[in-house]
Amino acid sequence: MEAYRLVILALPGFSQLTLSSFVDPLRLADSVSGRASFEWAIASLDGNPVECASGLSLSASTDFASTGQSLHAGKRPNMVIVCAGDRVEKQTSASLLRVLRLCGRHGVPIAALGTATWLLAESGMLDDTACTIHWDKRAALSETFSHVQVTDRLFVRNARLATCAGSSRPSTS
């Protein structure tokens, strides 16, 4: 049985907690099953290490452009995960938008963790689609992208896109 292949697009300032919460259950599943059911690669904008919000660096094995080239060559992952952080509004790049749109055209499912939903909205992939985002960006996303249906749920999934708020809203009581 072939491993489920993921490419994680990590943007500067990403939440290490969010990324670890996604990857560690996959690692544990492999450990418990005794086989490599999941494989993942980390991609950064330029292939260089990317720094998370807490200042730690994560090594990248590829870059966004190479991920797009792999899609063109028919070497598609089973899913692409986008992981961003607090300054997500300033992290859109032509290379990122290109790879997200290529995933859409090639039928590669995309998951946005935490604030990364913003990037899917900027790409136009969430027009007239329900989604969720980290609670701290929810109002701004709704105001900035009027064609996006923002909910306060922890997860929203459709056939090709999944969004995860990354954490629940703090208690107001």
C-alpha positions in Angstrom: 0.0 0.0 0.0 1.4 3.4 -1.0 1.9 6.1 1.6 -0.5 9.0 1.7 1.8 11.9 0.5 1.4 15.4 1.9 3.2 18.7 1.1 3.1 21.3 3.9 3.5 24.8 2.7 5.0 26.6 5.7 4.9 30.4 5.8 7.1 32.6 8.1 5.6 33.0 11.5 3.5 29.8 11.3 2.2 28.3 14.5 4.5 25.5 15.6 1.6 24.2 17.8 -0.8 24.0 14.9 1.8 22.3 12.7 2.7 19.8 15.4 -0.9 19.1 16.2 -1.4 18.1 12.5 1.8 16.1 11.9 2.3 14.3 15.2 -0.9 12.2 14.9 0.3 11.0 11.5 3.7 10.1 13.0 2.0 8.2 15.8 -0.3 6.4 13.4 2.8 5.2 11.5 4.5 4.1 14.7 1.5 2.2 16.0 0.8 0.5 12.6 4.5 -0.3 12.1 4.4 1.0 8.5 4.8 4.3 6.7 1.2 5.1 5.9 2.0 8.9 5.7 4.8 10.8 4.2 5.2 14.6 4.3 7.5 17.2 2.9 7.9 20.8 4.1 8.0 23.5 1.4 8.9 27.1 2.0 8.8 30.0 -0.4 12.5 29.6 -1.4 13.4 26.1 0.0 15.3 27.7 2.9 14.4 27.1 6.5 11.3 28.9 7.7 11.0 30.5 11.1 7.9 29.8 13.2 6.2 32.4 15.5 8.3 31.3 18.5 11.5 31.9 16.6 12.5 28.3 15.9 13.5 27.3 12.4 12.0 24.4 10.4 14.0 22.9 7.6 12.3 22.7 4.2 13.0 20.0 1.7 11.5 21.9 -1.3 10.1 25.3 -2.4 6.7 26.4 -3.6 7.8 26.6 -7.3 9.1 23.0 -7.2 5.9 21.9 -5.7 4.0 23.5 -8.6 6.4 21.9 -11.1 5.8 18.5 -9.6 2.1 19.0 -10.1 2.7 19.8 -13.8 4.8 16.7 -14.1 2.0 14.5 -12.7 3.7 13.9 -9.4 0.8 15.1 -7.3 0.6 14.7 -3.5 -2.5 13.4 -2.0 -3.0 16.7 -0.1 -1.4 20.1 0.3 -1.5 21.7 3.8 -1.0 25.4 4.2 0.3 26.6 7.6 0.6 30.3 8.3 0.7 32.7 11.3 -0.3 36.1 12.7 0.9 38.2 9.7 -0.9 36.1 7.1 -2.3 39.2 5.4 1.2 40.1 4.2 2.3 36.6 3.1 0.7 36.2 -0.3 3.2 35.7 -3.1 2.9 34.9 -6.8 4.6 31.5 -6.2 2.2 30.6 -3.4 -0.9 31.6 -5.4 0.4 29.7 -8.4 0.8 26.5 -6.4 -2.6 26.8 -4.7 -4.3 27.4 -8.0 -2.5 24.5 -9.6 -3.6 22.2 -6.8 -7.2 23.4 -7.5 -6.9 22.7 -11.2 -5.3 19.2 -10.6 -7.8 18.2 -8.0 -5.4 18.1 -5.1 -7.3 18.7 -1.9 -6.0 21.6 0.2 -6.2 22.1 4.0 -5.7 25.5 5.6 -4.6 25.5 9.2 -5.3 28.4 11.6 -4.8 31.7 9.7 -3.9 30.1 6.4 -7.6 30.3 5.4 -6.8 33.9 4.5 -4.5 32.8 1.7 -7.1 30.5 0.2 -9.5 33.5 0.3 -6.9 35.7 -1.4 -6.5 33.1 -4.1 -10.2 33.2 -4.9 -10.7 29.5 -3.9 -13.1 30.3 -1.2 -15.6 32.5 -3.1 -19.1 31.5 -2.1 -17.7 28.7 0.1 -18.1 28.1 3.8 -14.8 28.2 5.8 -13.3 28.9 9.2 -10.2 30.7 10.4 -8.4 31.3 13.7 -10.8 33.3 15.9 -8.4 36.3 15.9 -8.8 36.8 12.1 -12.5 35.9 11.7 -13.9 39.5 11.6 -11.1 40.7 9.4 -11.6 37.9 6.9 -15.4 38.5 6.8 -14.8 42.2 6.2 -12.1 41.8 3.6 -13.6 39.0 1.5 -17.3 39.6 1.2 -17.9 36.5 -1.0 -16.5 34.1 1.7 -18.9 32.5 4.1 -17.0 32.6 7.4 -18.2 30.4 10.3 -17.1 30.0 13.9 -16.8 26.2 13.6 -13.5 24.5 14.4 -13.5 22.6 11.1 -15.2 23.2 7.7 -14.7 20.7 4.9 -16.0 20.2 1.4 -14.9 18.0 -1.4 -11.7 19.8 -2.2 -11.0 22.2 0.7 -10.7 21.9 4.4 -10.2 24.8 6.8 -9.3 24.5 10.5 -9.5 27.4 13.0 -6.4 26.0 14.7 -7.7 26.6 18.2 -10.9 27.5 19.9 -11.9 31.0 20.9 -10.9 31.9 24.4 -13.7 32.0 27.0 -15.3 35.4 27.4 -16.8 34.6 30.8 
